[in-house]
Amino acid sequence: MSEIFGGLPWWVKWIAVPVIALVVFGGLIASVVGFVIGLLFKVLVFVALVGGLIYVVRKFTSSSSSRSDW
């Protein structure tokens, strides 16, 4: 790999090649990042809904058992 970039200026290695890679693979990178962020959001929503369900069920079951104690 060093033979390929050996006679080229530094800006080709550090600026031009990454810019070309972003242009070529930018859509793929954006879709992967979007998928990961969407998946994390769905996981957070799932955890919040399950936590809310557990809270509601425990609240109603504890209040119904305390009513039967009377």
CNS distance restraints for C-alpha pairs under 8 A (distance, minus, plus):
assign (resid   1 and name CA) (resid   5 and name CA) 6.74 0.50 0.50
assign (resid   2 and name CA) (resid   6 and name CA) 5.38 0.50 0.50
assign (resid   3 and name CA) (resid   7 and name CA) 7.88 0.50 0.50
assign (resid   5 and name CA) (resid  13 and name CA) 7.01 0.50 0.50
assign (resid   8 and name CA) (resid  12 and name CA) 6.59 0.50 0.50
assign (resid   8 and name CA) (resid  13 and name CA) 7.75 0.50 0.50
assign (resid   9 and name CA) (resid  13 and name CA) 7.34 0.50 0.50
assign (resid  10 and name CA) (resid  14 and name CA) 6.29 0.50 0.50
assign (resid  11 and name CA) (resid  15 and name CA) 5.13 0.50 0.50
assign (resid  11 and name CA) (resid  16 and name CA) 6.50 0.50 0.50
assign (resid  12 and name CA) (resid  16 and name CA) 4.73 0.50 0.50
assign (resid  12 and name CA) (resid  17 and name CA) 6.10 0.50 0.50
assign (resid  13 and name CA) (resid  17 and name CA) 5.71 0.50 0.50
assign (resid  13 and name CA) (resid  18 and name CA) 7.70 0.50 0.50
assign (resid  14 and name CA) (resid  18 and name CA) 6.64 0.50 0.50
assign (resid  15 and name CA) (resid  19 and name CA) 6.16 0.50 0.50
assign (resid  16 and name CA) (resid  20 and name CA) 6.15 0.50 0.50
assign (resid  17 and name CA) (resid  21 and name CA) 6.15 0.50 0.50
assign (resid  18 and name CA) (resid  22 and name CA) 6.11 0.50 0.50
assign (resid  19 and name CA) (resid  23 and name CA) 6.20 0.50 0.50
assign (resid  20 and name CA) (resid  24 and name CA) 6.12 0.50 0.50
assign (resid  21 and name CA) (resid  25 and name CA) 5.77 0.50 0.50
assign (resid  21 and name CA) (resid  26 and name CA) 7.43 0.50 0.50
assign (resid  22 and name CA) (resid  26 and name CA) 4.65 0.50 0.50
assign (resid  23 and name CA) (resid  27 and name CA) 7.98 0.50 0.50
assign (resid  25 and name CA) (resid  29 and name CA) 6.11 0.50 0.50
assign (resid  26 and name CA) (resid  30 and name CA) 5.99 0.50 0.50
assign (resid  27 and name CA) (resid  31 and name CA) 6.07 0.50 0.50
assign (resid  28 and name CA) (resid  32 and name CA) 6.18 0.50 0.50
assign (resid  29 and name CA) (resid  33 and name CA) 6.15 0.50 0.50
assign (resid  30 and name CA) (resid  34 and name CA) 5.95 0.50 0.50
assign (resid  31 and name CA) (resid  35 and name CA) 5.99 0.50 0.50
assign (resid  32 and name CA) (resid  36 and name CA) 6.21 0.50 0.50
assign (resid  33 and name CA) (resid  37 and name CA) 6.15 0.50 0.50
assign (resid  34 and name CA) (resid  38 and name CA) 5.98 0.50 0.50
assign (resid  35 and name CA) (resid  39 and name CA) 6.02 0.50 0.50
assign (resid  36 and name CA) (resid  40 and name CA) 6.17 0.50 0.50
assign (resid  37 and name CA) (resid  41 and name CA) 6.17 0.50 0.50
assign (resid  38 and name CA) (resid  42 and name CA) 6.19 0.50 0.50
assign (resid  39 and name CA) (resid  43 and name CA) 6.16 0.50 0.50
assign (resid  40 and name CA) (resid  44 and name CA) 6.20 0.50 0.50
assign (resid  41 and name CA) (resid  45 and name CA) 6.21 0.50 0.50
assign (resid  42 and name CA) (resid  46 and name CA) 6.05 0.50 0.50
assign (resid  43 and name CA) (resid  47 and name CA) 6.15 0.50 0.50
assign (resid  44 and name CA) (resid  48 and name CA) 6.13 0.50 0.50
assign (resid  45 and name CA) (resid  49 and name CA) 6.10 0.50 0.50
assign (resid  46 and name CA) (resid  50 and name CA) 6.12 0.50 0.50
assign (resid  47 and name CA) (resid  51 and name CA) 5.97 0.50 0.50
assign (resid  48 and name CA) (resid  52 and name CA) 6.04 0.50 0.50
assign (resid  49 and name CA) (resid  53 and name CA) 6.07 0.50 0.50
assign (resid  50 and name CA) (resid  54 and name CA) 6.14 0.50 0.50
assign (resid  51 and name CA) (resid  55 and name CA) 6.13 0.50 0.50
assign (resid  52 and name CA) (resid  56 and name CA) 6.12 0.50 0.50
assign (resid  53 and name CA) (resid  57 and name CA) 6.07 0.50 0.50
assign (resid  54 and name CA) (resid  58 and name CA) 6.04 0.50 0.50
assign (resid  55 and name CA) (resid  59 and name CA) 6.04 0.50 0.50
assign (resid  56 and name CA) (resid  60 and name CA) 6.17 0.50 0.50
assign (resid  57 and name CA) (resid  61 and name CA) 6.00 0.50 0.50
assign (resid  58 and name CA) (resid  62 and name CA) 5.89 0.50 0.50
assign (resid  59 and name CA) (resid  63 and name CA) 6.13 0.50 0.50
assign (resid  60 and name CA) (resid  64 and name CA) 6.03 0.50 0.50
assign (resid  61 and name CA) (resid  65 and name CA) 6.17 0.50 0.50
assign (resid  62 and name CA) (resid  66 and name CA) 6.19 0.50 0.50
assign (resid  63 and name CA) (resid  67 and name CA) 6.23 0.50 0.50
assign (resid  64 and name CA) (resid  68 and name CA) 6.43 0.50 0.50
assign (resid  65 and name CA) (resid  69 and name CA) 6.44 0.50 0.50
assign (resid  66 and name CA) (resid  70 and name CA) 6.92 0.50 0.50
